[in-house]
Each structure stands twice: as structure tokens, then as C-alpha cells.
């Protein structure tokens, strides 16, 4: 008789145990950004809600920022680095093709022997990481560190009026581990590759190899196209995630979407039917759009401000380049 492959014995449920964030030291207001582009503080605020953002200095590398956020999340979870079994990092601004930045982060925090890999799903990457971590905990047990970290300024054209004022740098992290009760609901995720050019790098890296005089590749986006897609399509995805979790908008305590644009957040909240009493994260106002780092940073912000509390039920929704998206209902740490 042929031997059967043993099945991993993991936890019955998973949940977020701790969160941490790192925001670069340099605060950049709209007036400073307008030195590079033809715009104004009033125009930027009215179109996006952004008042300030953080730009990383030379010493605030992806590894450094991720380490700071990760250590806070691990401490908040009541764990030590040697209890982390896996590190998953969501980023698309790691400018080395290999090795994965996760391996550096695991080494920096002292998670010796932990599995470590990156995922690239743009601004949706962090929620993808949460889903993968939840599945890993329920299949294998242990604890998974999920990091979102970006240095968006490395891929921006500061003279591009469509992107220069929107983005910021930073890191956020959560620890996901076993739970006696459900803490992370079923995922709703996908991508619309037919619109992949809506947010894209201007050229592949090998253009520099073929032509050293070529301009450094930067990120471009069709803002209006992304706005329409996010408001209409992501509201549907949010409702599907609520249905999958068996709850309605009235059961939520917090809505924590990707911090892309305050107008998108407001329009989406109305389309979903988010009640007035539900906290809607708007870290975008002071932090800008930090892509894969925006949701964990926003989680930390609503908890630190007291707007939300441990045990609250939140809808997490990430969306961005690809066009990729992922949504899940989770209990806040």
C-alpha cells in the first residue's frame, strides 16, 4: 500500500496579534512639492486630501524602515523575533531583483531560520500578504510577520504633476498568529490585467543595460482611470468580502482601505454603505499614499488615536497596479 503524505497540523483560526509602523523623519508639505510641479496647496488638498507626506532620507532604506515597523509589531504581539516563522514583505520599490528584501528584514530583526519572501502586487500587496499569512498559520501554525514597505520617491519623477504630490515613503507591519476564534475572514481577491497599463513603470530595467543614457524608469499612472475603477469596482469587492465574512456594513467598527486618495475613500464608503458611526481611516491626509505600507500604517494610526480599539471588526481593502485587489474582514489587534 502506498504511503500517504502527512498533512500539516496548524491552528484552527488566525488573527492579527500586533501592528507597528515607521514614518520617515522628513515631513514634506504641499508647498514644498509645488516647487517641482505647477500646482498649489489648495488644489492638492481639494483633489486628494493630502496635506503632508513623509520622504525617506538616504539612511532610511527599505530594510531600516521595515526593521523599525517589524520590531514594534512583534513587541505589540508580545513575542520575540525568534518566534517568527515566516516573513512576507509587500513592496514594489525594492530595486534589487534578488535577493528578496524579506531575507534582509528577517536577518535584521533576528528571525533566524524564518522563511522569507516578497510579493509584488502594488498597493494591494499588504492584504495579499495577510491572506497568505492567515492560510500559513492555519495550515502550519506558528507566527508570520507581514510587512509593507516602500520608498516611493525612488520611482517618482518629481516633475510629473500626476504622481509627484501623491506618494510618500514608509513601512508598516503586522504579526499574524493562532487564535481560538475567527480573526481573519475569507479573502476576495483578483486582478484586471487588461488595465495593467493604468499604473505602470515607464520602461523595464534592461533598458538601462541596452542604453545607459536612457532616463531612469519611473512610475506613471492614469489618475482618472484609476479613480473610476477604484470607486466603482472596489466597492463591489468590499461588499463581496463582507458577504464572505457573513457580516454587513453595520457590523463594522472600522473601514481601512488603501490610502490612495481621500475622494476615493469617501466615494467608496458611500457606495459600500458604510454607516456614519464606522471609523474610516484617513492616514492619507498626513502620510500621503505609501502604497504597500499604507494599510498597516493606517491600522496603527486608528488604534493609536483611539478612534478604533483592540477587538474591533475592520474591513481591509487594498487595490492598485495590475490592476490588483484584495479585501478581507479582520479583527484589530
FENGI-V32385 format. One record per backbone hydrogen bond with DSSP energy under -0.5 kcal/mol. CO is the residue of the C=O (numbers start at 1). NH is the residue of the N-H. If there is no record, write none. Layout:
co->[CO	CO]
nh->[NH	NH]
This chain:
co->[8	13	14	15	15	18	20	22	26	26	27	28	29	30	32	33	33	37	40	41	42	43	44	44	44	45	48	51	53	54	55	57	59	61	62	63	64	65	66	67	68	69	70	71	72	73	74	75	80	81	83	85	86	87	88	89	89	90	93	95	100	100	101	102	103	104	105	106	106	110	111	115	117	119	119	121	122	124	125	126	127	128	129	130	131	132	133	134	135	136	136	137	137	138	143	143	144	144	145	145	146	147	148	150	151	152	153	155	156	157	159	160	160	163	163	166	168	170	171	172	173	174	175	175	176	177	179	183	188	190	191	192	193	195	196	198	200	204	205	205	206	207	211	218	220	221	222	223	224	225	226	227	228	229	229	230	232	233	234	235	236	237	238	239	240	241	242	242	243	248	249	253	254	254	255	255	256	258	261	262	263	264	265	266	267	268	269	269	275	279	279	282	283	283	284	285	285	287	288	289	290	291	293	294	295	296	297	298	299	300	301	302	302	302	303	309	312	312	313	313	314	314	315	316	317	318	320	320	321	323	324	325	326	327	328	329	330	331	332]
nh->[10	179	183	17	177	175	173	171	28	55	29	53	33	34	35	36	37	39	44	45	46	47	48	49	50	49	262	30	28	169	26	60	61	65	66	67	68	69	70	71	72	73	74	75	76	77	79	78	83	84	85	115	145	117	147	91	119	149	95	97	103	104	105	106	107	108	109	110	111	112	114	87	89	91	121	124	125	128	129	130	131	132	133	134	135	136	137	138	139	140	141	11	141	10	85	86	146	176	88	147	174	90	172	170	154	155	156	219	158	160	161	163	164	166	167	289	152	150	22	148	20	146	17	18	144	15	13	331	327	325	193	195	196	198	199	222	220	207	208	209	210	211	214	202	200	223	226	227	228	229	230	231	232	233	234	234	236	237	238	239	240	241	242	243	244	245	246	247	246	251	252	279	256	315	257	281	317	260	265	266	267	268	269	270	271	272	273	274	278	255	281	285	286	287	288	51	52	54	290	168	293	294	297	298	299	300	301	302	303	304	305	306	307	308	306	312	314	332	253	254	316	330	256	328	258	326	323	324	324	192	320	190	318	188	316	185	314	16	311]
